[in-house]
C-alpha cells in the first residue's frame, strides 16, 4: 500500500482535457508526473506524443511514455473484432477505461511511489459512508460517468478528477488565458480511437490482415464475411446484405435496401449469416441480463425499484428494478419498454446522481 502523498500520476493524451487537468493539479499544489500511453496510433501519427511532451516541458513537470500497444491490441482491438464476429455490439471505450487505462495508471503509480492517479475525464467523485462513488460532471454534455462503472474502491479512492467541476468551454478559456493556444483550440476526439468513423472499414482491413489467425464456426473469417439474407420476422427473404458483422441491433441507416416502410435490425444470426429486419416496435424489450458486472455497493442496487439504467453514453435514462439471479447475472426489469438493446453493450446504473455500477448485456427480451 502506498501512503497518501501529494504526488499524482496523470494520464496525458496530448489533448485539451488532460492538458488542462495538468495545469489545475499543479495549481492545487500537487507534484504532477505525466504519462502518455501508446495504445493505438491512427495512421501512424505520433503528434500526440510530442504535444504531451511539449506541454509537460512548459509546465515544468516530468513526463514519461509507456508503450501499451501490444496489450491494447490483445485486450481491446481483438475483443472488438471478436464481438462483431459473434454478432454482438462491443463497448471498447468502457472496457479500456475499466480494465486497462485506470488499472495501468495505478500499477505504474505503485512502482513510482505515487498515491494519486488522474485523467482529464469529465466526472466527479464523492465519499459517502466510507465508500467512494463517481458522480456526474458539471458539464452535462461532456459527462463521462457511463464509461467508468467497472472501477473498484482500490482505484476510486486514489482518483483525482480535476475536470469534473468545470465545463469544456471553461477548460478552453483556462488554457488560452495561460498562453496555451494550441491546447485551447484542439478538436475533440470523436468515436473509438482506432476507428473514429465507420467501424466497418476498420473491420474489413483487420480481417484481411489477420485472416489466417482467427476462425469461427470452424471457418476462416474471410469465408464467413460474405453476402447473406435479410429476412422479416417470419423468415421471408427481403434482400441481400454484405455480411452480418457489418450490422448492429437497432440499425436503420446504411442497410442498402429501399422499402416503403422503415425497418430496423432486430436480430443477428452469425451461424446462418442472416439478419432479421422489423418495425421499431418489434425491437422493444422490457428485461435484460448482465454479466461481468460491478456494483460499487451491493446493498444499494439489488431490489431497489427506482434505479436509473443507461445503455447509451448521452441523454438517455430508463427506470428499472435490478436483482441478482441464481446464475449470478444481474436482471433488469425496465418500467417502460426500450428499443435497440444489443448483446455486448454496456448498461450503467445510477441513483441520486451517483454511478452505482454496471455490466455487459448478454440477452434481452
C-alpha positions as CSV (number, residue, x, y, z in Angstrom):
1,X,0.0,0.0,0.0
2,X,1.3,3.4,-1.0
3,X,0.9,6.0,1.8
4,X,-1.1,9.1,0.8
5,X,1.1,11.8,-0.5
6,X,0.8,14.9,-2.8
7,X,2.2,13.2,-5.9
8,X,-0.2,12.3,-8.8
9,X,0.4,10.3,-11.9
10,X,-1.7,12.0,-14.7
11,X,-2.6,10.2,-17.9
12,X,-1.8,12.8,-20.6
13,X,-3.2,12.2,-24.1
14,X,-1.9,15.5,-25.6
15,X,-5.5,16.8,-25.9
16,X,-7.2,19.7,-24.2
17,X,-8.7,17.9,-21.3
18,X,-5.7,16.1,-19.9
19,X,-3.5,19.2,-20.5
20,X,-5.8,21.5,-18.6
21,X,-6.0,18.8,-15.9
22,X,-2.2,19.1,-15.5
23,X,-2.5,22.8,-15.1
24,X,-5.3,22.6,-12.4
25,X,-3.4,19.9,-10.5
26,X,-0.3,22.0,-10.3
27,X,-2.3,25.0,-9.2
28,X,-3.8,22.8,-6.4
29,X,-0.3,22.1,-5.1
30,X,0.3,18.6,-6.4
31,X,3.6,17.2,-7.8
32,X,2.4,16.1,-11.2
33,X,4.1,13.4,-13.3
34,X,2.6,12.9,-16.7
35,X,2.4,9.6,-18.6
36,X,1.3,9.2,-22.1
37,X,0.1,5.7,-23.1
38,X,0.8,4.5,-26.6
39,X,-2.4,2.5,-27.1
40,X,-3.1,3.0,-30.8
41,X,-1.7,5.4,-33.4
42,X,-4.2,6.2,-36.1
43,X,-2.4,6.3,-39.4
44,X,0.9,6.0,-37.6
45,X,0.6,9.6,-36.2
46,X,2.6,10.3,-33.1
47,X,1.9,14.1,-32.9
48,X,0.1,13.5,-29.6
49,X,3.3,12.3,-28.0
50,X,5.1,15.5,-28.9
51,X,2.2,17.6,-27.8
52,X,2.2,15.9,-24.4
53,X,6.0,16.2,-24.0
54,X,5.9,19.8,-25.0
55,X,3.2,20.7,-22.6
56,X,5.0,18.9,-19.7
57,X,8.2,20.8,-20.5
58,X,6.4,24.1,-20.5
59,X,4.7,23.3,-17.2
60,X,8.0,22.0,-15.7
61,X,6.7,18.5,-14.9
62,X,8.3,15.1,-15.5
63,X,6.8,13.2,-18.5
64,X,7.2,9.6,-19.5
65,X,5.7,7.4,-22.3
66,X,4.5,3.9,-21.9
67,X,4.2,1.6,-24.8
68,X,0.9,-0.4,-24.3
69,X,0.2,-1.1,-27.9
70,X,0.6,-4.9,-27.6
71,X,-1.7,-5.2,-24.6
72,X,-4.2,-2.8,-26.2
73,X,-4.3,-4.9,-29.3
74,X,-4.9,-8.1,-27.3
75,X,-7.4,-6.7,-24.8
76,X,-9.3,-4.1,-26.8
77,X,-8.9,-4.5,-30.6
78,X,-9.2,-8.3,-30.7
79,X,-12.1,-8.2,-28.3
80,X,-13.7,-5.5,-30.6
81,X,-13.4,-7.7,-33.7
82,X,-14.4,-10.9,-32.0
83,X,-17.6,-9.3,-30.6
84,X,-18.7,-8.2,-34.1
85,X,-17.9,-11.6,-35.4
86,X,-20.1,-13.1,-32.8
87,X,-23.0,-10.8,-33.8
88,X,-22.7,-8.6,-30.7
89,X,-22.1,-4.9,-30.2
90,X,-18.8,-4.2,-28.4
91,X,-18.1,-1.4,-26.0
92,X,-14.3,-0.8,-26.4
93,X,-14.0,2.5,-24.5
94,X,-15.8,1.1,-21.5
95,X,-13.5,-1.9,-21.3
96,X,-10.4,0.2,-21.9
97,X,-11.2,2.6,-19.1
98,X,-12.2,0.0,-16.5
99,X,-9.8,-2.8,-17.3
100,X,-6.8,-1.2,-18.9
101,X,-6.2,2.5,-18.6
102,X,-7.1,3.1,-14.9
103,X,-5.6,-0.1,-13.6
104,X,-2.4,0.6,-15.6
105,X,-2.2,4.1,-14.1
106,X,-2.5,2.5,-10.7
107,X,0.2,-0.1,-11.4
108,X,2.7,2.5,-12.7
109,X,1.9,4.8,-9.7
110,X,2.6,2.0,-7.3
111,X,6.0,1.4,-9.0
112,X,6.9,5.1,-8.7
113,X,5.7,5.5,-5.1
114,X,2.8,7.8,-6.2
115,X,-0.5,7.7,-4.4
116,X,-2.9,9.6,-6.6
117,X,-3.9,8.9,-10.2
118,X,-5.7,11.3,-12.5
119,X,-7.0,11.8,-16.0
120,X,-9.0,14.5,-17.9
121,X,-12.3,12.7,-17.6
122,X,-15.3,14.9,-17.0
123,X,-16.6,13.2,-13.9
124,X,-16.6,14.0,-10.1
125,X,-16.0,11.8,-7.1
126,X,-17.8,11.8,-3.7
127,X,-17.4,9.8,-0.5
128,X,-20.5,8.6,1.3
129,X,-20.3,6.3,4.4
130,X,-16.7,5.3,3.7
131,X,-17.5,4.4,0.1
132,X,-16.3,6.3,-2.9
133,X,-18.6,6.9,-5.9
134,X,-18.3,8.5,-9.3
135,X,-20.9,11.2,-9.9
136,X,-21.9,13.4,-12.8
137,X,-19.7,16.2,-14.1
138,X,-20.8,19.9,-14.0
139,X,-20.7,19.9,-17.8
140,X,-23.6,17.5,-18.6
141,X,-22.8,17.5,-22.3
142,X,-19.3,16.1,-21.5
143,X,-20.2,13.8,-18.6
144,X,-18.3,10.5,-18.9
145,X,-19.5,8.6,-15.9
146,X,-21.0,5.9,-18.2
147,X,-17.6,4.6,-19.1
148,X,-16.3,4.1,-15.5
149,X,-18.9,1.7,-13.9
150,X,-16.3,-1.1,-13.5
151,X,-13.8,0.7,-11.3
152,X,-13.5,-0.6,-7.7
153,X,-12.6,1.1,-4.4
154,X,-8.9,0.5,-4.7
155,X,-8.9,2.7,-7.8
156,X,-11.7,5.1,-6.8
157,X,-10.1,6.2,-3.6
158,X,-6.9,7.2,-5.4
159,X,-8.6,9.1,-8.2
160,X,-8.2,12.9,-8.7
161,X,-10.6,14.3,-11.3
162,X,-9.7,18.0,-11.9
163,X,-12.1,18.4,-14.8
164,X,-15.3,17.4,-13.1
165,X,-16.3,20.8,-11.8
166,X,-15.7,22.9,-15.0
167,X,-17.2,23.0,-18.5
168,X,-15.3,22.3,-21.7
169,X,-15.8,26.0,-22.6
170,X,-14.2,27.0,-19.3
171,X,-11.3,24.5,-19.9
172,X,-10.5,26.0,-23.3
173,X,-10.6,29.5,-21.8
174,X,-8.3,28.5,-19.0
175,X,-5.7,27.1,-21.4
176,X,-5.9,30.3,-23.5
177,X,-5.5,32.5,-20.5
178,X,-2.3,30.7,-19.6
179,X,-0.9,31.1,-23.1
180,X,-1.5,27.6,-24.4
181,X,-3.3,28.5,-27.6
182,X,-2.8,25.1,-29.3
183,X,-4.2,23.3,-26.2
184,X,-7.2,25.7,-26.1
185,X,-8.2,25.1,-29.8
186,X,-7.6,21.4,-30.1
187,X,-10.5,19.5,-31.7
188,X,-12.4,17.0,-29.5
189,X,-11.7,13.3,-30.3
190,X,-14.7,11.5,-31.7
191,X,-15.7,7.9,-31.6
192,X,-13.4,4.9,-30.9
193,X,-9.7,5.9,-31.1
194,X,-8.7,3.2,-33.5
195,X,-11.7,3.7,-35.8
196,X,-13.2,7.1,-35.2
197,X,-15.6,7.0,-38.1
198,X,-17.1,3.8,-39.6
199,X,-16.1,0.6,-37.9
200,X,-16.9,-1.5,-41.0
201,X,-13.8,-0.3,-42.9
202,X,-11.6,-1.0,-39.9
203,X,-13.1,-4.4,-39.5
204,X,-12.6,-5.3,-43.2
205,X,-9.0,-4.2,-43.2
206,X,-8.3,-6.0,-39.9
207,X,-9.8,-9.3,-41.2
208,X,-7.8,-9.0,-44.4
209,X,-4.6,-8.8,-42.4
210,X,-5.4,-11.4,-39.7
211,X,-7.5,-14.0,-41.6
212,X,-5.0,-16.8,-41.0
213,X,-5.1,-16.4,-37.3
214,X,-8.7,-16.4,-36.4
215,X,-11.6,-18.7,-37.2
216,X,-15.2,-19.0,-36.1
217,X,-17.6,-21.9,-36.5
218,X,-14.7,-23.9,-38.0
219,X,-14.2,-21.4,-40.9
220,X,-11.7,-18.6,-41.6
221,X,-13.3,-15.3,-41.1
222,X,-12.9,-14.4,-44.8
223,X,-15.2,-17.3,-45.6
224,X,-17.8,-16.1,-43.0
225,X,-18.0,-12.4,-44.0
226,X,-19.9,-12.9,-47.2
227,X,-23.3,-11.9,-48.7
228,X,-26.3,-13.1,-46.7
229,X,-30.0,-12.8,-46.3
230,X,-32.1,-10.0,-44.8
231,X,-35.4,-11.6,-43.7
232,X,-38.5,-10.5,-42.0
233,X,-39.7,-11.8,-38.6
234,X,-41.4,-14.8,-40.3
235,X,-38.2,-15.7,-42.1
236,X,-39.2,-14.5,-45.6
237,X,-36.4,-13.1,-47.8
238,X,-36.2,-9.3,-48.2
239,X,-32.9,-8.6,-49.8
240,X,-29.2,-9.4,-49.6
241,X,-26.7,-7.9,-47.1
242,X,-22.9,-7.6,-47.2
243,X,-22.1,-9.8,-44.2
244,X,-23.6,-10.0,-40.7
245,X,-20.7,-8.4,-38.8
246,X,-21.3,-5.1,-40.6
247,X,-24.7,-4.5,-38.9
248,X,-25.8,-3.8,-35.4
249,X,-29.1,-4.2,-33.4
250,X,-31.3,-1.2,-33.9
251,X,-29.6,0.0,-37.2
252,X,-31.8,1.6,-39.7
253,X,-29.5,3.6,-42.0
254,X,-26.9,2.0,-44.3
255,X,-28.9,-1.2,-44.9
256,X,-28.7,-0.7,-48.6
257,X,-32.3,-1.5,-49.2
258,X,-35.3,0.6,-50.2
259,X,-38.7,-0.3,-48.8
260,X,-41.9,1.6,-48.5
261,X,-41.6,1.4,-44.7
262,X,-38.9,1.9,-42.1
263,X,-37.2,-1.3,-40.8
264,X,-34.5,-1.9,-38.2
265,X,-32.1,-4.7,-37.4
266,X,-33.9,-6.8,-34.8
267,X,-31.7,-10.0,-34.6
268,X,-28.4,-11.2,-36.0
269,X,-27.7,-14.9,-36.5
270,X,-24.0,-15.4,-37.2
271,X,-24.2,-19.1,-37.8
272,X,-26.7,-18.6,-40.6
273,X,-25.3,-15.2,-41.8
274,X,-28.8,-14.0,-41.5
275,X,-30.3,-10.7,-40.3
276,X,-33.9,-10.1,-39.2
277,X,-35.4,-6.7,-40.1
278,X,-38.5,-5.5,-38.3
279,X,-40.5,-2.4,-37.4
280,X,-39.2,-0.4,-34.5
281,X,-42.0,-1.6,-32.2
282,X,-40.7,-5.1,-32.5
283,X,-37.4,-4.1,-31.0
284,X,-39.0,-3.1,-27.7
285,X,-37.7,-5.0,-24.7
286,X,-38.6,-4.8,-21.0
287,X,-35.9,-7.1,-19.5
288,X,-32.2,-7.6,-19.8
289,X,-29.5,-9.7,-18.2
290,X,-25.9,-8.6,-17.5
291,X,-22.7,-10.5,-16.7
292,X,-19.2,-9.2,-15.9
293,X,-21.0,-6.7,-13.7
294,X,-19.7,-4.5,-10.9
295,X,-21.7,-2.8,-8.1
296,X,-19.9,-0.1,-6.0
297,X,-22.1,-1.1,-3.1
298,X,-24.2,-4.2,-3.4
299,X,-26.6,-3.1,-0.7
300,X,-27.7,-0.1,-2.7
301,X,-28.9,-1.7,-6.0
302,X,-30.4,-5.2,-5.8
303,X,-34.2,-5.0,-5.1
304,X,-34.3,-1.2,-5.5
305,X,-37.2,-0.1,-7.7
306,X,-36.0,3.3,-8.7
307,X,-32.7,2.7,-10.3
308,X,-31.9,4.7,-13.5
309,X,-30.4,2.5,-16.2
310,X,-28.5,3.8,-19.2
311,X,-27.3,1.7,-22.2
312,X,-26.0,4.7,-24.1
313,X,-23.5,7.4,-23.3
314,X,-25.6,10.5,-23.6
315,X,-29.1,11.9,-22.8
316,X,-30.9,8.6,-22.2
317,X,-32.3,7.3,-19.0
318,X,-34.7,4.5,-18.1
319,X,-36.1,3.4,-14.7
320,X,-35.9,-0.2,-13.6
321,X,-35.5,-2.7,-10.9
322,X,-32.3,-4.7,-10.5
323,X,-32.0,-8.1,-8.9
324,X,-29.3,-10.9,-8.8
325,X,-30.3,-14.2,-10.4
326,X,-29.3,-17.6,-9.1
327,X,-26.9,-17.8,-12.1
328,X,-25.2,-14.7,-10.7
329,X,-26.4,-12.4,-13.5
330,X,-27.9,-9.1,-13.0
331,X,-31.5,-9.0,-14.1
332,X,-33.0,-5.6,-15.0
333,X,-36.8,-5.2,-15.2
334,X,-37.5,-2.0,-17.1
335,X,-40.5,0.1,-16.1
336,X,-41.1,1.0,-19.7
337,X,-40.1,-0.7,-23.0
338,X,-36.7,0.2,-24.5
339,X,-35.7,-0.4,-28.1
340,X,-32.4,-1.5,-29.6
341,X,-30.9,-3.3,-26.6
342,X,-28.0,-5.2,-28.1
343,X,-26.0,-8.1,-26.5
344,X,-22.4,-6.9,-25.9
345,X,-23.5,-3.4,-25.0
346,X,-22.9,-2.0,-21.5
347,X,-25.5,-0.9,-19.0
348,X,-24.8,1.6,-16.2
349,X,-26.8,2.2,-13.0
350,X,-27.5,5.5,-11.3
351,X,-29.4,6.8,-8.3
352,X,-29.3,10.3,-6.8
353,X,-26.7,11.2,-9.4
354,X,-24.3,8.5,-8.2
355,X,-22.9,5.9,-10.5
356,X,-23.7,2.7,-8.8
357,X,-22.2,0.2,-11.2
358,X,-22.9,-1.6,-14.4
359,X,-22.3,-4.7,-16.6
360,X,-22.3,-6.2,-20.1
361,X,-25.7,-7.2,-21.6
362,X,-25.9,-10.8,-22.6
363,X,-29.5,-11.0,-23.5
364,X,-32.8,-9.1,-23.5
365,X,-36.5,-9.8,-24.1
